[in-house]
Each structure stands twice: as C-alpha cells, then as structure tokens.
C-alpha cells in the first residue's frame, strides 16, 4: 500500500509519454477508423500486461545475467519497429478506394491489433517499465504473484483509459 502513490505516478507518466504505440493507434484511428484504433489499443494493452508480468516474473534478472540475450532483444525490437515504420510509410502512398465495401488489406481492426501487439512487444519504453520499474514495487517477502497481478491490472486500467481517451 505504501508504494501505491509512486506506482500510480509511474503508470500515469508511462501512459502519457508518447511513443511508437501512441503513434500506431493514432495512425490506425485516423486512417482506418475508430474500430481499428481501438483494436490497436487492445493489442497495446495486452503487450503492456505481458511486459509487466514478464518483468515481475524475473525477466530482468535473466537479461542481466545473459548479455547476448539482452542484445538480441534490443536488435529484434529495433528491427520490428523499423519494419512497422517502413510498412506504414509504404501503405500510406496507396490511394483509398471509397467504392469498396471492405477495407483494403491491412486496414482492418484485426491487422491493427496484430501490428499493435507486435509493436508493443518491440517497444523499449514498455519493456523498460516492465523489466526495470515494476520489480521495484514488488515485496521482498510475502505474496509476490498476487501483488504483481494487482499492479499489472492497475497499470492496464490506467493505460487503457488514457489510450482510449486519446
């Protein structure tokens, strides 16, 4: 309970700082509509929840112990973010056909969800928060898993509220 104000502040700061995830769900909302934007938010939130659980479960210790794994995570994350950026740039040049009832390939809520989930998996801000920040709020003794789940749900609610509001 004593760590809750600091944790809430950290969650709000993480949610409010723009990054690749924010750009992605805004892009999908503007280009493909509300359903695609909200699908991108859902993909983002699943990824954030996953990073939080992974960090609390000890991924940070594994990355500290294995330098090659840590470097590989950084390289893969950078490649994914670059690929998503190039893909968005390439598809932005394609004209939208207003006479077609179905959205063009890559403009559906399902594709927005997949792109967002992939983006958050490679997002260094989300990874750093889950791997570095969250473990600091876990108790050194006592029920770690229930505490981790409560903190992850709190972060999920705050971040979802912010992202959906944007």
N, C-alpha and C positions, 0 to 999 in steps of 0.2 A: 504493500500500500504506500510506503514512503517513497518509492521510486516512480509512482504513477504520474505525478506532475511533470517530471523530467521526461518520462517516456511519451506522454501525450504531446509535449512540446516538440520532441524529436519527430514524432509521427506527422504533426502538422507541418513542420518545416520540410520534411521529405515530400509530402503531398504537394505543397505549394511551389516548390522549386521546379521550374520547367526542365524537361529533359526529352530524350528520344520518345518515351512513352506518351508524353503530353503532345508532342508534335504528331505522333502517329494517330492518336484518337481524334485530335482536332482535324487533321487531314482527312481522315475517313469520314468524319461527320460532315465536313463542308463538301467534300467531293461525292460521297456516296449516300449521305442522308443519316438521319437520327439512328435508325436501327443498326447500321454499320458502325457508327460512332459508339453506341452503347455496347455492341458486341466487342469492339476493341477495348473498351473499359473493362468488360468482364474478363477478357484474356489477360489484360494487365493485372487485374486483381488476383487471379489465380496464380500468376507468376510471382507476385509480391508475397502472397501467402506461402508459396513454395520456398522462396528465398529466406523468409523469416523462420520457417520450420527447419530448413537445412542449416541455417546459422546457429540456431539454438540446439540442434542435434549434434553439433561438433564439426561442421564443415570447415570452420575457421582453423581449427587445430590441424585438420588434415592438410589444408593448404599451406599452413606454416611449416609443417613437417616435410612436405613434398614440394620443393621449389619448381620442379618440372611440371607438376600438375597445376600449380598456380599460374605459371607462364602460359600453359596450354589454355587455361580458362580465359585469360586475357586475350590471347590471339584469336581464339574461336569467337569470343564476344565481339571483337573489333571486326572480324570478317563478316559476321552476321549483320551488324549494324551498317557496314558499308554496302553489303548486298541489298538490304532493305532500302537504303537511300537511293542506290542506282535503280532499283526496281521501281520505286515511286517516281523518280525523275523520268525514266523511260516511258512509263504508262501515262504520265501527265501530258505527253505530247499527242496521245491518241485522242481523236475527237469523240465526244459522246454522241451517240445516235439516239435522239429523242423519240424516234418512232418504234423502238424496240421495247417490248413489254418487260422482258427480263433484263436485269442489269448485265453489262458486259462482264466477261470473265475477269475475275479479280476484284470485282466491285460489290460483292455480296457480303452480308453480315458474317457468313462463315469464313470468308477469306480475310475479313478484317480481324476476326477473332484469332485465326491462325497467325497472322502477321504480328498481332499484338503479343500473343503468347511467346512467339519466337523472339520478338524484340525485347521483352522484359527478361527473358532468360539470358540475354546477352547484355543487359543494361548494367553498367558498372555502378550506378548510384543505388539501384535496388540491391545488387549483390553486396555492396559495401555495408549498407544498412543492415541487411540480414546477417551477414557474416561477422561484422565488426561491432555494430552498435547493439543489436538485440541481446547477444550473450551477456553484456554488461548489466542488464536489468534482471537477469535470472538469479535466483537464490543460490548461494554456495552450498547450502544444505536444505533438505526438505523436498517438497514436491516440485521438481523441475518441469516435468511434462505438462501438468495442468497449468502451471504458471505460463509456460511457453504458449500453450494453446489460447489462453485468455489474452495474452499480449498480442498474439497473431490476429485474433478476431478483432480486438480493439483497433489495431492498425488497419485491418481490412475495412472496417466500418468507416473510419475516418478518411482513408484514401478513396474509397468508393464514393463517399459523399462529395468529396472535393472534385474528383474527376468527372463524375456525372453532372455536377453543377457547372463545371467549365464547359 
